[in-house]
Amino acid sequence: MSALATRHHLDTGTADLWLLPEHAIAAFTAGLGGERLLTPAERIRRDRLFSPAARQRFLARRLLCRQALSARTGRPLDAWRFTTGRHGRPEPEDDRDGVRFSLASTPGLVVCAVTTGRACGVDVEPYGLTAESAHHLARFFAPAERRELAALDPAARPARTGELWVLKEAYLKAQGAGLHRSLAEFSFTLRGPSGHGRITVRDPLHPGPWSFDLLDLRHPGARHLVALTVEGDHPAAVRQTWPAGADTPTAP
């Protein structure tokens, strides 16, 4: 077995999760040369964004994924070019390394997940939905999820709604579907109050196995929920990386 094949075999059991807080974006992107790594098409997409913060997060996403992919494969940062799937999901143009990745960002945090030989999806949202926002989002969930939420104490519903929301988005990203499927077509069963047990999905259209992780991250001045979906019945070991200058989170 070649060294490359050996590395891929070992890496299929690990998912790399790179996390970049907003306060560290400027130093991180400057350290990688800023926009010099962007392709002309990526520069056009960035420049179309309305706000400076959105343009900054776009640059951060594109550079963070290059950093994560290069760390995984050993390929140079400037070697990466990307294609776009039917629903807008970016994929490496050259897939000889077998790597897959997923990007997400929200005010306060940029996230990139990388796997080898297994599809992945990631989503991030600020922690703490309002009761009104939770009620609005729940209308789009599966009947079983709406029943579960209705049975909860009203004070607990926003947190559980937020968990379901990030899981659904990460799951659809792993499929390459984005939000082009109805959120009511599949339902999640989350861990119990003790925090034990696996998160599972019931999806008649895609019965294939998936594993899920849900992280509650607190870092200076912010708290975020991150959901990670990885293809396969065996959960991937999640390896977190916070780039230099990014404060690591504290336990919730």
C-alpha positions as CSV (number, residue, x, y, z in Angstrom):
1,M,0.0,0.0,0.0
2,S,1.4,3.4,-0.9
3,A,2.0,6.1,1.6
4,L,-0.8,8.2,0.1
5,A,-3.3,5.3,0.4
6,T,-2.1,4.6,3.9
7,R,-2.8,8.2,4.9
8,H,-6.3,8.1,3.4
9,H,-7.1,4.9,5.2
10,L,-6.1,6.3,8.5
11,D,-7.9,9.6,7.9
12,T,-11.3,8.1,7.1
13,G,-12.0,7.8,10.8
14,T,-11.2,11.5,11.6
15,A,-13.0,14.7,10.8
16,D,-11.0,17.9,11.0
17,L,-13.0,20.9,12.3
18,W,-11.3,24.3,11.9
19,L,-12.8,27.2,13.8
20,L,-11.9,30.8,13.3
21,P,-13.5,33.5,15.5
22,E,-14.3,36.8,13.9
23,H,-11.8,38.7,16.0
24,A,-9.0,36.6,14.5
25,I,-10.0,36.8,10.9
26,A,-7.8,39.8,10.0
27,A,-4.6,38.3,11.4
28,F,-5.4,34.9,9.9
29,T,-6.1,36.1,6.4
30,A,-3.2,38.6,6.4
31,G,-0.9,35.7,7.5
32,L,-1.9,33.8,4.4
33,G,-1.4,36.7,2.0
34,G,-4.9,38.1,2.0
35,E,-6.8,37.8,-1.3
36,R,-3.8,36.6,-3.4
37,L,-5.0,33.0,-3.1
38,L,-8.5,33.8,-4.4
39,T,-9.3,33.0,-8.0
40,P,-10.7,35.7,-10.3
41,A,-14.2,34.1,-9.9
42,E,-13.9,34.1,-6.1
43,R,-12.9,37.8,-6.1
44,I,-16.0,38.6,-8.2
45,R,-18.2,36.7,-5.8
46,R,-16.7,38.5,-2.8
47,D,-17.0,41.9,-4.3
48,R,-20.7,41.4,-5.0
49,L,-21.3,41.1,-1.2
50,F,-22.9,44.2,0.3
51,S,-21.2,44.7,3.6
52,P,-17.5,44.8,4.6
53,A,-18.2,42.1,7.3
54,A,-19.7,39.7,4.7
55,R,-16.8,40.2,2.4
56,Q,-14.4,39.6,5.2
57,R,-16.1,36.4,6.2
58,F,-16.1,35.2,2.5
59,L,-12.4,35.7,2.4
60,A,-12.0,33.9,5.7
61,R,-14.0,30.9,4.5
62,R,-12.0,30.6,1.3
63,L,-8.7,30.8,3.0
64,L,-9.7,28.7,6.0
65,C,-10.7,25.8,3.7
66,R,-7.4,26.0,1.8
67,Q,-5.5,25.9,5.1
68,A,-7.6,22.9,6.3
69,L,-7.3,21.0,3.0
70,S,-3.5,21.6,2.8
71,A,-3.0,20.5,6.4
72,R,-4.9,17.4,5.6
73,T,-3.2,16.5,2.4
74,G,0.2,18.3,2.4
75,R,-0.6,20.1,-0.9
76,P,0.4,23.7,-1.2
77,L,-2.2,26.4,-0.4
78,D,-2.1,27.8,-3.9
79,A,-2.9,24.4,-5.5
80,W,-6.6,24.4,-4.7
81,R,-9.2,25.1,-7.3
82,F,-12.9,24.4,-6.9
83,T,-15.9,23.3,-8.8
84,T,-19.5,24.0,-7.8
85,G,-22.2,21.3,-7.5
86,R,-25.8,21.6,-8.7
87,H,-26.9,23.4,-5.5
88,G,-23.8,25.5,-5.1
89,R,-21.7,23.2,-2.9
90,P,-17.9,23.7,-3.6
91,E,-15.8,20.7,-4.2
92,P,-12.0,20.3,-4.9
93,E,-11.5,20.4,-8.7
94,D,-8.7,17.8,-8.3
95,D,-10.1,15.0,-6.0
96,R,-7.1,12.7,-6.2
97,D,-6.7,13.0,-2.4
98,G,-10.3,11.9,-1.7
99,V,-10.9,14.9,0.6
100,R,-14.3,16.5,1.1
101,F,-15.0,19.7,2.9
102,S,-17.9,21.9,4.1
103,L,-18.0,25.6,5.1
104,A,-20.2,27.6,7.3
105,S,-20.1,31.1,8.9
106,T,-22.2,33.3,11.0
107,P,-21.4,36.6,12.8
108,G,-18.7,35.7,15.2
109,L,-17.4,32.4,13.8
110,V,-16.2,30.7,10.6
111,V,-16.1,26.9,10.4
112,C,-14.6,24.4,8.0
113,A,-14.9,20.6,8.2
114,V,-12.6,18.3,6.2
115,T,-12.9,14.5,5.8
116,T,-11.3,11.9,3.6
117,G,-13.4,9.4,1.7
118,R,-16.6,10.4,3.5
119,A,-19.1,13.2,2.7
120,C,-19.4,15.8,5.4
121,G,-21.5,18.9,6.2
122,V,-21.1,21.6,8.9
123,D,-23.3,24.4,10.1
124,V,-22.9,27.1,12.8
125,E,-25.4,29.4,14.4
126,P,-25.2,31.8,17.4
127,Y,-26.5,30.2,20.5
128,G,-29.8,31.4,22.0
129,L,-32.8,31.7,19.7
130,T,-35.6,33.9,20.9
131,A,-38.9,32.3,21.6
132,E,-40.4,34.0,18.6
133,S,-37.6,32.8,16.2
134,A,-37.9,29.3,17.6
135,H,-41.6,29.2,17.0
136,H,-41.1,30.4,13.4
137,L,-38.4,27.8,12.6
138,A,-40.3,24.9,14.2
139,R,-43.1,25.4,11.6
140,F,-40.8,23.9,9.0
141,F,-39.8,20.8,11.0
142,A,-41.1,17.3,10.7
143,P,-44.3,16.4,12.6
144,A,-42.4,14.2,15.1
145,E,-40.0,17.1,15.9
146,R,-42.9,19.5,16.3
147,R,-44.5,17.1,18.8
148,E,-41.3,16.7,20.7
149,L,-40.9,20.5,20.9
150,A,-44.5,21.0,22.0
151,A,-44.0,18.5,24.9
152,L,-41.0,20.4,26.2
153,D,-41.1,23.1,28.9
154,P,-41.5,26.4,26.9
155,A,-38.2,27.7,28.4
156,A,-36.4,24.7,26.8
157,R,-37.9,24.9,23.3
158,P,-35.6,27.6,21.9
159,A,-32.4,25.7,22.7
160,R,-33.8,22.4,21.3
161,T,-35.1,24.2,18.2
162,G,-31.6,25.7,17.6
163,E,-30.0,22.2,17.9
164,L,-32.4,20.8,15.3
165,W,-31.9,23.7,13.0
166,V,-28.1,23.4,12.8
167,L,-28.3,19.6,12.5
168,K,-30.7,19.9,9.6
169,E,-28.6,22.4,7.7
170,A,-25.4,20.4,8.3
171,Y,-27.1,17.2,7.1
172,L,-28.4,18.8,3.9
173,K,-25.0,20.3,3.2
174,A,-23.4,16.8,3.5
175,Q,-25.9,15.6,0.9
176,G,-25.1,18.6,-1.4
177,A,-28.7,19.6,-1.3
178,G,-28.5,22.9,0.6
179,L,-31.9,24.0,1.5
180,H,-33.4,22.6,-1.6
181,R,-35.3,19.9,0.4
182,S,-38.1,20.4,2.7
183,L,-37.0,20.3,6.4
184,A,-40.1,18.3,7.1
185,E,-39.0,15.3,5.0
186,F,-36.7,14.0,7.6
187,S,-36.5,14.1,11.4
188,F,-33.8,13.9,14.1
189,T,-33.8,12.1,17.4
190,L,-31.4,13.9,19.7
191,R,-29.6,12.7,22.8
192,G,-31.6,12.6,26.0
193,P,-31.3,15.0,28.9
194,S,-28.3,13.2,30.3
195,G,-26.4,13.9,27.1
196,H,-25.8,10.2,26.4
197,G,-26.8,8.3,23.2
198,R,-26.4,8.9,19.6
199,I,-28.1,11.5,17.4
200,T,-30.0,9.7,14.7
201,V,-32.0,10.8,11.6
202,R,-35.0,9.2,10.0
203,D,-35.0,10.0,6.2
204,P,-37.0,7.8,3.9
205,L,-35.3,9.3,0.8
206,H,-31.7,8.8,2.1
207,P,-31.6,5.8,4.4
208,G,-27.8,5.4,4.2
209,P,-25.9,5.8,7.5
210,W,-24.7,9.1,8.9
211,S,-23.1,10.1,12.1
212,F,-23.6,13.5,13.9
213,D,-21.9,15.7,16.4
214,L,-23.3,18.7,18.1
215,L,-20.9,21.1,19.8
216,D,-21.8,24.0,22.2
217,L,-18.8,26.3,21.9
218,R,-18.2,29.2,24.2
219,H,-15.3,31.5,23.3
220,P,-14.6,35.1,24.5
221,G,-17.7,37.2,24.0
222,A,-19.7,34.6,22.1
223,R,-21.4,31.2,22.2
224,H,-22.1,29.1,19.1
225,L,-23.7,25.8,18.2
226,V,-21.8,23.8,15.6
227,A,-23.3,20.7,14.0
228,L,-21.2,18.2,12.0
229,T,-22.6,15.4,9.7
230,V,-20.2,12.7,8.4
231,E,-21.2,9.9,6.1
232,G,-21.0,6.4,7.5
233,D,-22.3,4.5,10.5
234,H,-19.1,4.7,12.5
235,P,-18.8,8.2,14.1
236,A,-15.7,10.2,13.1
237,A,-13.3,11.3,15.7
238,V,-13.5,15.1,15.6
239,R,-10.2,17.0,15.7
240,Q,-10.6,20.7,16.5
241,T,-8.1,23.2,15.3
242,W,-8.2,26.9,16.3
243,P,-5.7,28.9,14.2
244,A,-3.0,30.9,16.0
245,G,-4.5,34.0,17.6
246,A,-7.9,32.4,18.1
247,D,-8.9,31.8,21.7
248,T,-10.0,28.2,22.4
249,P,-13.4,27.8,23.8
250,T,-14.3,27.1,27.4
251,A,-16.6,24.2,28.5
252,P,-20.3,25.1,28.6
